[in-house]
Structure formats: structure tokens, C-alpha cells
Amino acid sequence: MKKSFVSILLSIVMVVSVTGTAFADCELTETGIGLANESESQYGDDNTYSFKTGKYCYQSDDVAIKLPLSSKNEIVLSTLDCKDIGIGLPNEVNGEAIPEGKNAIAYGKSGDNNITAVQVLEDAESVGETIRFISTLKNKKAFESQSFSFRLADGYRIVSESTWSKIVKESVEEYGDYYILNEKNEIVNVIEAPRAYDANGIEIKTTYKLKDNVLSIVFDSNNNCIFPVTTICASHPRITKQFDLKKTAVKKVINRIEADIEDAENYTSNMGYYVVNAVTGTVLGGFGLAADAVTTWIIKPTHIKKLRARKTLYNNKYKNMSSTDKLRVKAVLRWQHHGSNDGTYVISSETLTIL
């Protein structure tokens, strides 16, 4: 199931093979190691890295992630159809990269105030990659400087969910996430809301504070936490994928668009998204997803006219296809929060484009 969508390219240069217990060489707390294992269980740990030109590189068909040898240099995230994004680790993190297992790099050494592990993981349906940051904060100084700086291309910016709601003029359920937008105000990266736990495993209330493309984790000032504190947050890039659809798969897309039109017509409110869960084994079987995977389709009721035009376009293509023909399409998927500590990549029928 995990490899049906994303194939890891390991031919960059030399594949580094790492064995042993993950995070054995850095001082993550038991809570941090538990969260790392939970992430691997939720997202999968099939990724591995190669070493190239002084960086640890994760490469798939759609995403390239480069982790630096030193904590003082930035992580570079590259995706199709999006400009590069640089992510700087907190200032209190000081150290060289330590490979931890096959899909994580830790920064910091024994006795440091802040030790941060960076995981690169596939989402549960192998649709996209996520970068997860798990930190051990030893004292109040590290506690008060847990910030991530972002290098963005011209026209790109970071906004809160409430700001995004004003931009699209629709209500948005808020979880504390922040979005990176491109020059067209499209979401190209979702920065997942942070979590934190003290030494006893008690959750600490956290939020983000944004200033000059720097996201700082703000902790509840009324919390008398016991150190060390563990924090976890994540970056989920937008994914662009191309598929060659057989005629039977094109028919399923048409059926999906027809269902979207019906749902949109029955949904008269212009506030918010109308969300429909569909089993991809039925709807997107031609895309190569596992039959038991679930994808969320997001439908804007104001786009019924566009949906009808899309249906006509696919119908015309379908009529002219033979049983052996294939139709190449492009889809844009982004990560969306679905509840407490839970989210998946979603696809909209409106983002499915014939190439």
C-alpha cells in the first residue's frame, strides 16, 4: 500500500544504510521517542536518505527534502509547481547531524538545551511527504526560544487559519495551523499546530506566534511544567502528481464529478466547504491507491458551473478513447487537519487537470 503512490529514488549517489534503535544517539525524552514511533506508525517509515553534496537527501517523484550537516544551516524543501522553501531550526539547537534510523536526522549533543530530531515520513496513503520536528527542551531558555524561521520566495507568505478564512471569504475550522501561500494565494504548505508535553507526559497548551516569517511556539504562561519538555510540529507540502488513466478510470472520474455536482446543488450555503468522504477503491482506483484508502474531496458550492464544464470535457475525452488509450491528468493535493492530532492529504475534483 505504501509504495503504490510514491516510489523513493535511491540512485542519487550512495545510499547510507543505518541500523540500530532510532534516537539511541541523542537525548530525546521517552515522550519524544514515543511520539517519533507514533509518527512512524501513523505515516510509515519507508523513506530512507542518501548522502549528496554535504546534505542528507530524501527524494521522491514529487518532493525533494535536503537536511543540512549542521543545525545552523537550513532545511530545503522542493516540490513540483512550487518554489523552494527554507526552514531554519531553533537558535538553541547547536550541533552536527546525527543519523537516527533510516528516516530521521537529529541535531544536538548530550547536555544541550535543545535537541531536535527531524523525521521525513510518508503520509498513511503514500500520497505525500511530511517533515516532523520533535524537540527535547532542557530548560526555560530553550523553552522561550522554540522558533522556526522560513525563507520564502517573493510573493510567498505565511498566514493563520483566520487570515486564510478572510482571503477565501469562507469559514474555516481552526486547529491552530498556519499556511504558506504562493503569489496566487494558493496553499502550498500546511504548518501543523504544535503540541508539547512536560516530563510527566502532561500536555502543555501551545500556539504559534508569527513575526517576519518566523513561527515561535508560545507556551501557556500559567503552566508550571516539569522539564525536560517535548515539542512536536510538522510541515506538510502541497503535492502535485500526474497519472495515466485508463478509460475505465476516466469513467470513474466522470462519476465523481457528477456526484460533486449533485452534492454542490444540494448544498446551498456559501459558508465553508462541503466535505464528502469517498472510498478510493471505488472512486480513484485508476490512480493506483489501495482499495481501503480513504480520500476527502472538497467541493465549493459556488463552482457548480465549472464542474459541469469539467464533466463535459471528460465526457468528450472518454468518448474518443479506445480500451487501450490512456489519459494523462495532473492532480494537486494538500494536507488538511481532520481533528485532534489527525490529518490527511485531500484532493479536489476541481484540481484534476488534463495535460
Legacy VTK file of the C-alpha trace (Angstrom):
# vtk DataFile Version 3.0
C-alpha trace
ASCII
DATASET POLYDATA
POINTS 355 float
0.000 0.000 0.000
2.687 2.488 0.897
4.599 2.225 -2.338
1.580 2.386 -4.640
1.850 6.151 -4.915
5.366 7.294 -4.046
8.490 5.500 -5.200
11.657 6.604 -3.447
14.536 7.304 -5.826
17.713 5.926 -4.307
20.043 6.430 -7.249
21.236 9.941 -6.361
24.652 8.766 -5.200
25.479 6.484 -2.300
22.650 5.100 -0.176
23.538 5.312 3.508
22.422 2.260 5.431
21.738 2.791 9.135
20.789 0.116 11.597
20.023 0.036 15.295
17.444 1.646 17.556
16.220 5.036 16.358
17.246 8.002 18.524
19.722 5.934 20.519
22.480 8.515 19.941
20.623 11.652 21.023
18.810 12.608 24.198
15.180 12.660 23.156
12.890 12.027 26.119
10.808 8.880 26.341
7.853 11.048 25.352
9.749 12.270 22.279
10.751 8.761 21.252
7.146 7.657 21.746
5.920 10.474 19.505
8.526 9.555 16.894
7.390 5.938 16.918
3.763 7.086 16.806
4.580 9.189 13.742
6.241 6.248 12.017
3.221 4.090 12.788
0.810 6.747 11.501
2.762 7.899 8.453
5.048 4.963 7.665
8.820 4.694 7.818
9.632 3.504 4.311
11.646 6.611 3.462
15.405 6.497 3.538
18.053 9.055 2.760
21.086 9.328 0.526
24.121 11.500 1.114
24.942 14.058 -1.566
26.988 17.275 -1.671
27.100 17.735 2.077
23.407 17.120 2.749
21.105 14.252 3.678
18.605 13.999 0.830
15.151 12.462 0.664
13.852 12.198 -2.877
10.553 11.003 -4.306
8.795 11.589 -7.615
7.211 14.737 -6.242
9.281 16.028 -3.316
12.954 16.645 -2.546
13.967 17.395 1.044
17.552 18.276 1.958
18.675 18.207 5.583
21.944 20.009 6.414
25.021 18.647 8.150
24.852 21.469 10.703
21.909 22.815 12.674
22.962 26.330 11.684
22.036 25.686 8.055
18.502 25.445 6.719
16.372 22.546 5.579
15.391 22.964 1.921
12.036 21.718 0.684
11.394 21.441 -3.077
8.142 20.315 -4.706
6.692 20.319 -8.218
4.984 23.584 -9.233
6.196 25.370 -6.073
9.237 27.478 -5.276
11.770 26.240 -2.724
11.092 26.801 0.970
13.890 27.041 3.534
13.255 26.082 7.166
15.686 27.122 9.902
15.944 25.165 13.155
15.600 26.951 16.545
18.634 29.019 17.595
19.185 26.908 20.708
19.800 23.833 18.565
23.563 23.545 18.177
25.243 20.552 16.656
26.059 18.348 13.730
23.596 15.990 12.060
23.270 12.551 13.663
21.537 9.893 11.517
18.865 8.145 13.600
17.420 5.106 11.895
16.715 5.301 8.176
14.314 8.240 8.106
15.437 10.737 10.750
18.291 13.123 11.490
18.931 14.508 14.989
20.700 17.772 15.795
22.332 18.432 19.165
24.543 16.565 21.566
24.410 15.349 25.142
23.849 18.193 27.577
22.499 20.690 25.009
19.492 22.809 25.944
17.621 21.834 22.779
17.924 18.576 20.867
15.751 18.358 17.763
15.071 15.319 15.593
13.743 15.761 12.047
11.704 12.934 10.533
10.742 12.676 6.870
7.702 10.432 6.600
5.117 9.372 4.049
1.501 10.013 4.891
-0.693 6.979 5.562
-1.761 6.625 1.920
1.695 7.341 0.472
0.304 10.439 -1.223
2.802 12.951 0.150
5.696 13.594 2.463
5.661 15.269 5.852
8.548 16.814 7.792
8.120 16.309 11.541
10.143 18.121 14.211
10.446 16.556 17.660
12.429 18.537 20.239
13.652 17.990 23.793
13.856 21.292 25.690
16.021 21.026 28.801
15.288 24.376 30.444
13.353 27.641 30.328
15.841 29.300 27.956
15.216 26.664 25.305
11.526 26.795 26.192
11.335 30.503 25.347
13.229 30.323 22.052
11.499 27.479 20.243
11.149 29.201 16.864
11.386 28.119 13.232
12.378 30.635 10.563
11.146 30.315 6.977
12.880 31.518 3.826
10.191 32.204 1.256
10.274 33.212 -2.388
8.942 36.593 -3.497
5.142 36.571 -3.355
5.013 33.765 -0.793
3.799 34.424 2.765
2.689 32.721 5.958
-0.851 33.277 7.246
-3.002 31.965 10.062
-6.196 29.995 9.510
-8.262 33.057 10.426
-6.430 35.175 7.824
-6.944 32.435 5.244
-10.654 32.439 6.061
-10.816 36.158 5.234
-8.908 35.660 1.975
-11.253 32.965 0.651
-14.294 34.615 2.296
-15.386 31.324 3.822
-15.487 29.936 7.332
-12.583 27.637 8.180
-12.469 25.264 11.106
-9.428 26.352 13.112
-6.932 23.941 14.672
-4.006 26.329 15.124
-2.352 25.511 11.783
-0.591 28.094 9.624
-0.443 28.124 5.823
2.258 29.115 3.364
0.611 30.758 0.356
2.064 31.400 -3.083
1.600 34.558 -5.157
-1.848 33.265 -6.249
-2.963 32.807 -2.621
-2.902 29.028 -3.051
-1.881 26.904 -0.078
1.487 25.285 -0.860
2.374 24.134 2.663
0.473 23.466 5.881
2.401 24.020 9.103
0.655 21.813 11.612
-0.259 23.213 15.046
2.356 22.443 17.728
1.990 20.127 20.700
4.053 19.961 23.880
4.361 17.613 26.873
6.292 18.011 30.109
8.470 15.378 31.794
5.405 13.680 33.285
3.703 13.432 29.905
1.196 16.188 30.745
0.188 18.156 27.669
1.015 21.859 27.693
-1.220 24.293 25.829
0.650 25.769 22.862
0.038 28.139 19.970
2.107 29.780 17.230
3.136 33.428 17.085
4.112 34.795 13.680
6.575 37.640 13.086
8.656 38.273 9.954
8.331 34.711 8.624
9.357 33.276 11.983
6.920 30.961 13.755
7.507 30.769 17.502
5.855 28.206 19.739
4.160 30.045 22.597
3.521 28.063 25.758
0.777 28.604 28.324
2.333 31.007 30.845
0.183 29.595 33.641
1.622 26.117 33.224
4.133 25.023 35.852
5.734 22.387 33.679
8.455 19.982 34.683
11.490 19.842 32.405
12.530 18.417 30.043
9.663 19.428 27.758
8.970 17.681 24.435
7.517 19.595 21.476
6.257 18.268 18.149
5.190 20.108 14.995
5.200 19.402 11.265
5.344 20.828 7.757
3.159 19.271 5.040
3.981 20.407 1.468
1.428 20.543 -1.311
1.851 17.640 -3.705
1.372 17.647 -7.472
1.017 14.260 -9.150
0.490 13.009 -12.669
-1.481 9.902 -13.585
-2.170 7.930 -16.766
-5.832 6.947 -16.542
-7.342 4.057 -18.442
-10.774 4.535 -19.978
-12.449 2.785 -17.040
-10.697 5.180 -14.631
-11.813 8.205 -16.666
-15.389 6.973 -16.297
-14.920 6.850 -12.525
-13.709 10.449 -12.585
-16.836 11.439 -14.541
-18.991 9.650 -11.970
-17.160 11.502 -9.214
-17.727 14.868 -10.893
-21.421 14.040 -11.319
-21.624 13.245 -7.610
-19.798 16.503 -6.825
-22.327 18.448 -8.893
-25.234 16.763 -7.124
-23.704 17.413 -3.698
-22.957 21.038 -4.572
-26.500 21.591 -5.859
-27.904 20.198 -2.637
-25.640 22.385 -0.531
-26.961 25.920 -0.703
-24.823 27.661 1.932
-21.779 29.577 0.709
-20.079 29.281 4.088
-17.368 26.691 4.343
-16.520 23.615 2.344
-18.819 20.735 1.659
-16.867 17.608 2.518
-17.591 14.188 1.108
-15.648 11.072 2.090
-15.231 8.540 -0.676
-13.559 5.142 -0.770
-10.740 5.490 -3.263
-11.012 1.867 -4.274
-14.301 2.872 -5.887
-13.579 6.431 -6.940
-9.852 6.624 -7.576
-8.975 3.031 -8.305
-7.375 4.121 -11.553
-4.923 6.274 -9.632
-3.242 3.272 -8.051
-4.346 3.919 -4.478
-5.140 0.968 -2.252
-8.769 -0.046 -2.208
-9.115 0.557 1.523
-7.615 4.043 1.462
-9.928 6.995 2.042
-9.660 10.352 0.306
-11.575 13.519 1.183
-12.976 15.546 -1.688
-13.564 19.241 -1.028
-16.328 20.908 -3.007
-17.055 24.626 -3.210
-20.773 25.057 -3.945
-20.042 28.228 -5.954
-18.199 26.177 -8.592
-21.110 24.168 -10.000
-20.734 25.804 -13.411
-17.058 24.839 -13.565
-17.876 21.300 -12.506
-20.391 20.966 -15.333
-17.818 22.244 -17.840
-15.302 19.753 -16.441
-17.806 16.932 -16.829
-18.325 17.875 -20.495
-14.558 17.940 -21.077
-14.040 14.479 -19.567
-17.065 13.072 -21.392
-15.631 14.237 -24.722
-12.269 12.656 -23.905
-13.966 9.458 -22.751
-15.992 9.067 -25.964
-12.855 9.278 -28.111
-10.794 6.789 -26.067
-10.220 3.176 -27.010
-9.910 0.483 -24.361
-6.107 0.730 -24.555
-5.821 4.522 -24.591
-4.682 6.442 -21.507
-5.462 9.997 -20.456
-2.733 11.877 -18.597
-4.002 14.119 -15.786
-2.463 16.203 -13.043
-3.837 16.450 -9.500
-2.967 18.849 -6.680
-3.286 17.537 -3.135
-2.788 19.292 0.177
-2.763 18.217 3.792
-5.803 19.058 5.902
-6.478 18.731 9.600
-9.396 16.410 10.401
-9.352 16.551 14.183
-7.080 16.418 17.184
-3.608 15.309 16.053
-5.021 13.852 12.847
-4.963 14.824 9.192
-4.609 13.508 5.646
-3.868 14.723 2.149
-7.015 15.739 0.274
-7.814 16.079 -3.404
-10.476 18.181 -5.047
-12.119 17.224 -8.306
-11.538 20.849 -9.330
-7.749 20.396 -9.211
-7.762 17.446 -11.628
-6.349 18.829 -14.879
-5.995 17.122 -18.250
-2.491 17.503 -19.643
LINES 1 356
355 0 1 2 3 4 5 6 7 8 9 10 11 12 13 14 15 16 17 18 19 20 21 22 23 24 25 26 27 28 29 30 31 32 33 34 35 36 37 38 39 40 41 42 43 44 45 46 47 48 49 50 51 52 53 54 55 56 57 58 59 60 61 62 63 64 65 66 67 68 69 70 71 72 73 74 75 76 77 78 79 80 81 82 83 84 85 86 87 88 89 90 91 92 93 94 95 96 97 98 99 100 101 102 103 104 105 106 107 108 109 110 111 112 113 114 115 116 117 118 119 120 121 122 123 124 125 126 127 128 129 130 131 132 133 134 135 136 137 138 139 140 141 142 143 144 145 146 147 148 149 150 151 152 153 154 155 156 157 158 159 160 161 162 163 164 165 166 167 168 169 170 171 172 173 174 175 176 177 178 179 180 181 182 183 184 185 186 187 188 189 190 191 192 193 194 195 196 197 198 199 200 201 202 203 204 205 206 207 208 209 210 211 212 213 214 215 216 217 218 219 220 221 222 223 224 225 226 227 228 229 230 231 232 233 234 235 236 237 238 239 240 241 242 243 244 245 246 247 248 249 250 251 252 253 254 255 256 257 258 259 260 261 262 263 264 265 266 267 268 269 270 271 272 273 274 275 276 277 278 279 280 281 282 283 284 285 286 287 288 289 290 291 292 293 294 295 296 297 298 299 300 301 302 303 304 305 306 307 308 309 310 311 312 313 314 315 316 317 318 319 320 321 322 323 324 325 326 327 328 329 330 331 332 333 334 335 336 337 338 339 340 341 342 343 344 345 346 347 348 349 350 351 352 353 354
